Each structure stands twice: as structure tokens, then as C-alpha cells.
Amino acid sequence: MKTVVVWLILISLTLISLLLNNISSIRFVVMGLFSIKFIIVAFYFMGIREAHMFWKVFTIILISIISSIIVFI
């Protein structure tokens, strides 16, 4: 049941991103939604939640750097 709820959250975030994608001034919000989706997938489906603290911090720093590069280019 929890997997279904997480899946529905991911689908709703994807639909919100799709609706907001055509507005050029909203790219910060779209990248924020992308980051949230990435963290949910990594922590819930890839098992980072049970991993060592290094991998949790590394994942969050990695997505922050990637999102920042994409937004500011």
C-alpha cells in the first residue's frame, strides 16, 4: 500500500511539472519538483534510506549540484 502512495505522489509531481513546464519563469519550481522526485525514488525505491550516512548525504549533495547547474545555465 505504501508503494502505491509513493507512486501516486510521483505521478502527481510529474503532472504538476508537465503543466508548469510551458512557463519559462517557473524553471526553479520545475527543478525543485525534479529534485523531490529524485530524492523520493533514491530513498524509497533504491534503498538509500537504509544505506550508510555517507550515501544519503552524497545523494542529496549530488542532486543539489546537478539541479543548480541546470537551473543557472
NUDREN-569312 format. One line per field, with one value per residue: x, y, z of N, C-alpha, C in turn; residue number from 0; residue in one letter. Coordinates in pm, 1 decimal, decimal comma, padded with zeros to 6 digits, always signed. Layout:
! residues N
n_u X/... .
n_v Y/... .
n_w Z/... .
ca_u X/... .
ca_v Y/... .
ca_w Z/... .
c_u X/... .
c_v Y/... .
c_w Z/... .
lovex NUM/... .
drenvex a/... .
//
This chain:
! residues 73
n_u +00082,7/+00199,0/+00380,0/+00212,6/+00107,3/+00340,3/+00398,2/+00173,7/+00219,9/+00456,3/+00357,1/+00172,9/+00345,7/+00489,1/+00288,2/+00227,1/+00471,6/+00468,1/+00251,2/+00348,3/+00568,1/+00562,0/+00578,5/+00820,2/+00942,8/+00921,8/+01110,9/+01269,1/+01089,5/+01008,7/+01252,8/+01287,2/+01073,6/+01162,8/+01392,0/+01280,2/+01136,6/+01351,7/+01486,8/+01287,0/+01262,0/+01525,6/+01562,1/+01342,1/+01286,3/+01540,6/+01674,5/+01839,4/+01770,9/+01825,4/+02095,5/+02444,6/+02526,3/+02694,3/+02621,7/+02363,6/+02396,4/+02567,7/+02399,1/+02203,1/+02361,9/+02464,2/+02229,9/+02160,6/+02373,9/+02356,9/+02098,8/+02134,0/+02326,7/+02182,8/+01968,9/+02094,0/+02215,6 .
n_v -00119,9/+00122,2/+00161,3/+00215,5/+00462,8/+00620,9/+00598,9/+00729,0/+00987,2/+01048,0/+01041,7/+01253,7/+01471,6/+01465,2/+01528,6/+01789,6/+01911,9/+01883,7/+02047,4/+02297,1/+02332,0/+02480,3/+02744,4/+02978,4/+03120,0/+02967,5/+02776,2/+02720,8/+02611,7/+02382,9/+02244,1/+02208,3/+02034,3/+01819,0/+01753,9/+01672,9/+01448,0/+01287,5/+01242,2/+01105,0/+00871,1/+00771,2/+00733,9/+00576,8/+00368,9/+00282,8/+00215,3/+00382,0/+00484,4/+00294,4/+00285,9/+00368,7/+00672,6/+00838,9/+00789,0/+00884,7/+01160,9/+01218,8/+01167,2/+01367,6/+01598,6/+01561,7/+01576,9/+01836,5/+01982,3/+01910,1/+02005,8/+02278,7/+02346,1/+02296,2/+02478,0/+02731,1/+02754,0 .
n_w +00000,0/+00074,7/-00129,5/-00343,2/-00266,2/-00268,7/-00539,5/-00650,1/-00552,0/-00692,0/-00956,4/-00943,9/-00892,4/-01130,5/-01316,2/-01232,9/-01289,0/-01565,6/-01636,6/-01555,0/-01711,7/-01949,4/-01879,5/-01872,4/-01664,4/-01443,0/-01399,3/-01175,8/-00993,9/-01132,1/-01144,3/-00872,2/-00818,1/-00970,7/-00823,4/-00580,2/-00667,4/-00752,2/-00508,0/-00365,0/-00521,4/-00503,5/-00224,0/-00148,4/-00343,1/-00428,0/-00202,6/-00049,7/+00187,8/+00385,1/+00370,0/+00436,8/+00612,8/+00465,0/+00194,8/+00188,4/+00236,8/+00022,9/-00198,3/-00169,2/-00188,3/-00447,1/-00611,0/-00554,6/-00663,6/-00936,7/-01001,8/-00954,2/-01147,8/-01383,2/-01359,4/-01354,7/-01599,1 .
ca_u +00000,0/+00287,1/+00437,4/+00110,5/+00100,9/+00461,2/+00381,2/+00077,0/+00288,8/+00546,4/+00275,4/+00117,4/+00455,6/+00519,1/+00182,9/+00246,0/+00587,0/+00425,5/+00166,7/+00427,0/+00684,1/+00549,2/+00603,8/+00966,6/+00992,0/+00895,8/+01205,3/+01314,4/+00988,1/+01016,3/+01373,4/+01259,5/+00990,9/+01252,6/+01478,4/+01197,2/+01111,1/+01477,2/+01512,4/+01188,6/+01299,4/+01652,0/+01549,3/+01240,5/+01296,2/+01677,9/+01724,0/+01935,9/+01721,2/+01893,7/+02239,4/+02531,1/+02500,0/+02771,2/+02546,8/+02248,0/+02445,7/+02620,2/+02285,3/+02141,4/+02456,5/+02469,3/+02111,0/+02166,0/+02469,4/+02301,6/+01987,1/+02188,0/+02390,7/+02078,4/+01888,3/+02168,6/+02271,2 .
ca_v +00000,0/+00238,4/+00177,6/+00279,3/+00603,3/+00684,9/+00604,9/+00835,4/+01114,1/+01070,0/+01073,9/+01388,4/+01566,3/+01466,0/+01604,1/+01930,7/+01955,9/+01891,9/+02166,0/+02417,4/+02332,2/+02579,0/+02877,2/+02984,4/+03178,6/+02873,7/+02664,6/+02687,4/+02522,5/+02254,7/+02175,4/+02166,6/+01913,7/+01713,1/+01714,8/+01598,0/+01316,5/+01211,9/+01200,9/+01001,4/+00746,1/+00721,3/+00689,3/+00474,0/+00253,5/+00236,3/+00168,8/+00472,8/+00506,8/+00201,4/+00289,4/+00444,9/+00816,6/+00897,7/+00779,7/+00974,2/+01297,8/+01226,6/+01173,7/+01499,5/+01696,4/+01539,5/+01631,3/+01982,0/+02034,5/+01891,3/+02099,3/+02414,8/+02362,5/+02301,9/+02599,9/+02853,1/+02757,4 .
ca_w +00000,0/+00080,7/-00262,1/-00426,1/-00225,6/-00321,5/-00683,8/-00677,5/-00527,4/-00805,2/-01073,2/-00928,5/-00912,0/-01273,0/-01384,0/-01199,3/-01367,9/-01704,8/-01651,5/-01533,6/-01800,0/-02056,3/-01825,0/-01866,8/-01539,4/-01334,1/-01406,5/-01040,2/-00935,5/-01203,8/-01096,8/-00735,3/-00826,3/-01017,5/-00711,4/-00484,9/-00726,1/-00749,2/-00369,9/-00330,0/-00590,0/-00448,8/-00086,6/-00128,9/-00432,4/-00444,6/-00074,2/+00012,4/+00324,0/+00475,9/+00342,4/+00527,0/+00611,7/+00354,9/+00070,3/+00199,5/+00218,6/-00113,1/-00288,7/-00158,8/-00244,0/-00590,7/-00676,6/-00539,3/-00761,8/-01070,9/-01018,9/-00961,7/-01278,4/-01487,0/-01344,4/-01380,8/-01735,5 .
c_u +00086,9/+00350,2/+00339,2/+00100,5/+00221,7/+00449,9/+00283,8/+00137,6/+00381,3/+00469,5/+00219,4/+00225,8/+00494,9/+00414,6/+00192,9/+00363,6/+00549,4/+00340,9/+00246,0/+00542,5/+00679,1/+00574,9/+00754,2/+01019,4/+00975,6/+00999,2/+01263,1/+01218,3/+00994,5/+01139,8/+01358,1/+01174,9/+01073,2/+01340,0/+01402,0/+01169,3/+01235,7/+01504,5/+01413,9/+01227,0/+01425,4/+01633,8/+01449,5/+01265,1/+01437,8/+01741,6/+01827,7/+01897,0/+01792,0/+02045,4/+02313,0/+02503,6/+02574,6/+02689,8/+02423,2/+02289,3/+02495,7/+02507,4/+02221,7/+02233,5/+02462,4/+02349,2/+02107,2/+02259,0/+02414,2/+02188,0/+02035,9/+02251,9/+02284,7/+02000,7/+01965,3/+02235,7/+02166,4 .
c_v +00126,2/+00266,0/+00248,2/+00428,0/+00679,4/+00700,1/+00716,2/+00974,2/+01146,9/+01107,6/+01215,3/+01494,7/+01576,1/+01545,5/+01753,3/+01987,4/+01974,2/+02016,7/+02295,4/+02433,0/+02440,9/+02721,5/+02888,5/+03038,9/+03084,3/+02761,0/+02627,1/+02589,3/+02385,4/+02176,7/+02131,4/+02041,1/+01794,6/+01661,7/+01632,3/+01457,8/+01229,0/+01158,3/+01091,9/+00868,4/+00686,9/+00663,9/+00575,1/+00350,1/+00199,2/+00195,5/+00256,8/+00498,6/+00416,6/+00204,2/+00371,2/+00594,5/+00887,5/+00899,0/+00867,3/+01118,1/+01317,0/+01240,6/+01311,7/+01607,2/+01683,4/+01600,1/+01782,9/+02044,2/+02023,7/+01989,3/+02242,3/+02441,5/+02378,2/+02432,8/+02723,0/+02856,8/+02810,2 .
c_w +00000,0/-00055,2/-00355,3/-00393,5/-00280,0/-00472,5/-00722,3/-00654,3/-00644,1/-00931,9/-01062,9/-00945,1/-01059,4/-01350,0/-01355,4/-01278,7/-01514,4/-01728,0/-01639,7/-01631,6/-01906,3/-02008,3/-01799,9/-01734,6/-01420,6/-01331,8/-01270,9/-00974,3/-01000,3/-01159,5/-00951,4/-00731,4/-00874,9/-00902,9/-00609,4/-00538,4/-00722,3/-00609,0/-00326,6/-00393,7/-00528,0/-00309,2/-00071,2/-00214,6/-00446,8/-00311,7/-00008,1/+00158,3/+00424,9/+00459,5/+00448,6/+00509,9/+00498,4/+00226,9/+00072,9/+00172,2/+00075,9/-00214,5/-00287,1/-00215,8/-00396,2/-00661,5/-00663,5/-00642,8/-00903,2/-01097,2/-01032,9/-01096,5/-01387,8/-01478,6/-01387,9/-01518,2/-01830,5 .
lovex 0/1/2/3/4/5/6/7/8/9/10/11/12/13/14/15/16/17/18/19/20/21/22/23/24/25/26/27/28/29/30/31/32/33/34/35/36/37/38/39/40/41/42/43/44/45/46/47/48/49/50/51/52/53/54/55/56/57/58/59/60/61/62/63/64/65/66/67/68/69/70/71/72 .
drenvex m/k/t/v/v/v/w/l/i/l/i/s/l/t/l/i/s/l/l/l/n/n/i/s/s/i/r/f/v/v/m/g/l/f/s/i/k/f/i/i/v/a/f/y/f/m/g/i/r/e/a/h/m/f/w/k/v/f/t/i/i/l/i/s/i/i/s/s/i/i/v/f/i .
//
